[in-house]
Amino acid sequence: MLERGITEDIILIKSLKADTKGNLIYDHTEQTSMR
């Protein structure tokens, strides 16, 4: 049970990091295209 919870937390953290990076890239491209 503990190992399963830890792996799920790692997956959540990785997906959150990927989302923040993706949002930063998307926001940057959106701003440059608007100019």
N, C-alpha and C positions, 0 to 999 in steps of 0.2 A: 504493500500500500504506500509506504513512504517513498520508495523508488519511483513508483508510478506518478505520484504527486510532484516529485522533483523534476522528472522529465517533462511533465505537462507545464510546469512553471518555466522551464528553460525554453520550451517551444513558444510560450506566450511572450517571453521577454524577446526572443529572436524576432517574432512577428511584429512586436511593437517597435523594435528598432528598425525593421524593414519599413514599416508604415511611416515612421517619422522621417526616414531618409527619403522615401518616395514622395512624401508630401512636400519636403523641402525642395526636391528637384522639380516637382510639378509646379509649386508656387513660383520658383525662379523662372521656369520656362514661360509660365503664364504672364509674369510681369514683363519679360523681354518681348513677348509677342504683342502685348498691348501697346508698347512704346512705338 
